[in-house]
C-alpha cells in the first residue's frame, strides 16, 4: 500500500480536525450535502441528452462503521513485515490531541482507548462521506454502538443522506447491537422454537428510525466472515487420544485442516519433481498460519477457490485407483470449502450484478448456506435422540460445529 507523504498528512490533519460526536460534524455534513447536490445537478444536465438516460445519483447508500483502537506510533519493519514496537508521547500526536490528550493523573477522566468511526457510501454513485467518530475509555458496548448509530443516522438524514443498510464486522458487541435493534429474542443461534416453516430464519433488518417505511438491513462484512470460516477450519484438528474438531455426526471422523496440510505436501512433491502445481497460489505461510496470516484476506480467498476444490476431489476420488485412507475426511473438508466458495467466491464477493431473486449469485448463496444448516440440523436431531452425545450449541468446548458467532454471522449474511 502506498502511503502519503509527511507533508500531505500535515496538510490533511490541519484542515480536517473535528471533535468527536455527531454535533461537531454538523457543518461538515451540511457542506457535503451541498456538494452532492451540485454533483447531482451536473450529472442530470450532462445526461439529459443521453438515450437511454443515465442513472441520476439518489443520495441513498450504506453506513459503514468500525471500532479502532487508539495507539501510538507503530514501529514497522518493512523487511520482515512485522511490528516490533510502539512509541508515543502527547507532543508527537498533535493530530490525535482531541482523542488522545494528556490529562491530569488525579482526574477521573481517562485517555481515549477506542474510537468508533462512521462512513457513508452512496449506492448510486462513487460519492463517499466521512462521518463522525465517537470515543470511549474502553471497548464499545452494544448500547453505546446503538446510541452512536442513532446520532449518526439522525445527522445524515437531516441533510438528505438516506441509509438503507449498515455494514460492520462480526464482533460480539456488533452482533448484540444487531439483535437489539431488530427485536430478536431467539437466543445465540437465532433458532426459533415455534412451529415455523424454517426455524433457522431470522430478520436482520429494522424500520428506519427517521424515515417511515424504509427498511434498514444489517450486513456483515463478507471479507471478515470469509477469514472466520477459514480460521475455524484451521482450528479443527484431531488430537491424540480424543476427538477435537468438526464432525458431520457423532460417529464421523474429525475433518479439518489436516487435509489442507496433506494437500500442501503433495504440492511440494510435485514441485520437487518439476510437475505443474495444481494450486499455484498456495504458499507455505498460508498453511502454517500465524496471527498476521489470519488477518489477511488473500490466504482465505485462496482456500476456497476452484483449484483447491479440484485438487482435494481428485486426491480423494482418483480415477481407476483405490481411494486413500483419508478420502472421507478429505471430501468432508472439500465440501466445507465448496460451501464457503458458494457463499463468498461465487456469492457475495463475485462482483456479479443481481437483477432478480432467481439469479445465479443468490442461488449460490442459498446453496452454500444450506450446507451449514443441514449440518447443524443433523447434530441437533442426533442430540435429541442420543442423550449421551449431548451437543451444546453455546458451549465454548463444543468443537463439532462452527462457533455460534460464526453461525449467526452466516445467518445475517444470508438473510440480508
C-alpha positions, -999 to 999 in steps of 0.1 A, spaced: 0 0 0 14 34 -10 13 58 20 10 96 17 40 118 24 45 136 57 36 170 42 3 158 28 -6 142 61 1 175 79 -20 194 54 -48 169 58 -48 168 96 -45 206 98 -76 211 76 -98 181 88 -97 181 126 -131 175 141 -142 168 177 -159 135 185 -197 133 184 -223 140 157 -229 176 167 -193 186 159 -198 173 123 -229 193 115 -213 219 93 -191 193 75 -221 171 66 -241 202 55 -213 212 32 -210 177 18 -248 177 12 -245 209 -8 -216 195 -28 -236 163 -35 -265 183 -49 -241 202 -72 -227 169 -85 -262 155 -89 -273 186 -108 -243 184 -131 -249 147 -138 -285 154 -147 -275 182 -171 -249 162 -189 -270 130 -191 -302 148 -202 -295 141 -239 -282 105 -235 -305 77 -246 -312 57 -225 -307 82 -197 -280 76 -172 -290 70 -136 -290 101 -115 -275 98 -80 -302 93 -55 -283 101 -22 -291 67 -9 -264 44 5 -248 22 32 -235 33 65 -202 16 75 -187 17 109 -157 0 126 -141 2 160 -105 13 160 -81 12 190 -61 44 195 -24 37 199 9 54 194 32 53 165 38 18 152 74 8 146 72 -13 115 100 -34 100 93 -34 62 118 -61 55 104 -87 79 68 -73 77 64 -72 114 56 -47 142 85 -45 166 74 -18 190 53 13 199 64 48 207 41 76 220 40 109 236 14 136 238 35 162 219 41 139 190 5 131 184 -9 166 179 -32 153 152 -49 130 177 -49 155 205 -87 156 206 -88 119 211 -57 111 230 -47 141 251 -27 144 283 -50 146 313 -43 152 350 -35 118 366 -56 128 396 -86 135 374 -113 109 368 -111 115 331 -93 87 312 -75 87 279 -94 76 249 -86 40 240 -112 32 214 -128 52 185 -159 43 166 -157 57 131 -186 60 106 -185 64 68 -215 68 44 -211 54 9 -235 61 -19 -251 32 -37 -258 52 -69 -225 69 -74 -189 70 -62 -196 96 -35 -182 89 0 -188 109 31 -165 106 61 -189 107 91 -185 114 128 -165 94 152 -171 86 189 -145 79 215 -146 58 247 -123 48 275 -129 11 270 -142 -13 244 -176 -3 228 -207 -18 243 -238 -27 222 -259 0 238 -232 26 231 -230 14 194 -268 19 190 -267 54 205 -238 64 182 -257 48 153 -289 68 160 -270 101 164 -252 95 131 -283 85 112 -302 115 125 -274 138 113 -272 122 79 -310 121 73 -313 157 84 -292 166 53 -307 141 29 -283 112 31 -305 82 33 -293 50 50 -307 17 36 -282 -7 51 -254 -9 77 -221 -27 72 -199 -38 101 -177 -68 111 -189 -97 132 -176 -86 166 -197 -99 195 -208 -64 205 -220 -57 169 -240 -90 170 -256 -79 202 -264 -45 186 -280 -63 157 -301 -84 179 -313 -54 200 -321 -32 170 -341 -60 152 -360 -71 183 -347 -106 181 -352 -129 211 -342 -162 196 -310 -170 216 -274 -170 203 -281 -191 173 -314 -173 164 -332 -207 162 -370 -202 167 -388 -226 189 -422 -221 173 -437 -243 146 -423 -222 117 -415 -235 81 -379 -227 87 -368 -225 123 -334 -210 113 -349 -180 96 -341 -146 111 -350 -110 101 -317 -89 102 -334 -55 94 -354 -28 112 -376 1 101 -356 33 96 -359 54 128 -362 87 109 -378 79 76 -411 59 77 -415 26 57 -378 23 47 -361 -9 60 -325 -8 71 -306 -40 66 -277 -52 86 -248 -66 65 -218 -84 80 -186 -76 61 -181 -107 39 -143 -104 39 -143 -107 77 -166 -137 76 -145 -155 50 -115 -152 73 -136 -165 102 -147 -195 81 -111 -205 71 -98 -198 106 -125 -221 120 -113 -249 97 -77 -243 107 -87 -248 144 -103 -282 136 -75 -307 141 -75 -343 155 -57 -345 189 -41 -377 201 -63 -396 225 -95 -376 218 -116 -360 192 -114 -323 188 -128 -309 156 -156 -308 131 -178 -338 127 -208 -341 105 -224 -365 130 -213 -383 162 -197 -413 146 -180 -395 118 -142 -389 118 -128 -354 126 -122 -334 95 -104 -301 91 -70 -286 85 -52 -319 82 -65 -323 46 -51 -289 37 -17 -298 52 -17 -330 32 -25 -310 0 5 -288 6 28 -318 10 15 -331 -24 21 -296 -39 57 -297 -26 62 -331 -40 50 -320 -75 74 -290 -74 103 -313 -65 95 -335 -95 92 -305 -118 55 -312 -123 30 -284 -127 13 -275 -94 -24 -279 -90 -28 -248 -68 -3 -222 -80 -14 -195 -55 -8 -217 -24 21 -208 -1 36 -224 29 27 -193 51 -9 -199 42 -7 -234 57 14 -226 88 -7 -197 98 4 -170 122 -15 -141 136 -8 -119 106 -19 -146 81 -52 -150 100 -59 -113 95 -51 -114 58 -79 -119 33 -57 -133 5 -49 -166 21 -86 -171 30 -96 -164 -6 -71 -190 -20 -85 -217 2 -120 -216 -13 -111 -213 -50 -117 -239 -77 -81 -251 -78 -82 -262 -42 -116 -279 -46 -104 -297 -77 -72 -309 -61 -89 -323 -30 -116 -340 -51 -90 -356 -74 -70 -369 -45 -100 -383 -26 -116 -400 -57 -88 -409 -81 -100 -423 -114 -92 -460 -118 -73 -462 -84 -81 -472 -49 -91 -442 -27 -66 -433 0 -73 -440 37 -82 -403 44 -105 -400 14 -136 -395 36 -122 -366 57 -107 -350 26 -141 -349 9 -157 -335 41 -131 -307 40 -137 -302 3 -175 -299 9 -169 -274 37 -147 -253 14 -171 -257 -15 -199 -242 7 -177 -213 16 -169 -208 -21 -206 -207 -30 -212 -181 -2 -182 -159 -10 -162 -165 -41 -193 -172 -62 -217 -153 -40 -213 -120 -22 -177 -114 -34 -184 -124 -70 -190 -88 -82 -219 -100 -103 -249 -79 -109 -281 -91 -91 -311 -83 -112 -336 -108 -100 -343 -131 -70 -336 -161 -91 -302 -151 -104 -272 -175 -100 -255 -155 -73 -284 -157 -49 -288 -194 -57 -252 -199 -48 -256 -181 -15 -286 -202 -7 -269 -235 -16 -238 -226 4 -258 -217 35 -279 -248 32 -248 -270 38 -243 -255 72 -280 -255 80 -282 -293 72 -251 -299 92 -265 -282 123 -299 -300 119 -281 -334 118 -262 -327 151 -294 -313 168 -315 -343 157 -288 -367 169 -286 -349 202 -324 -352 207 -322 -390 201 -290 -398 220 -286 -381 253 -251 -394 258 -238 -374 229 -250 -340 243 -244 -313 217 -242 -278 234 -245 -250 209 -233 -223 232 -205 -242 249 -170 -229 242 -158 -265 244 -181 -277 216 -159 -284 185 -182 -304 163 -197 -274 146 -186 -238 139 -189 -213 168 -222 -196 175 -208 -163 165 -197 -175 130 -230 -193 125 -252 -162 134 -230 -141 111 -238 -165 83 -275 -161 90 -273 -123 89 -252 -126 57 -277 -149 40 -310 -133 51 -297 -97 44 
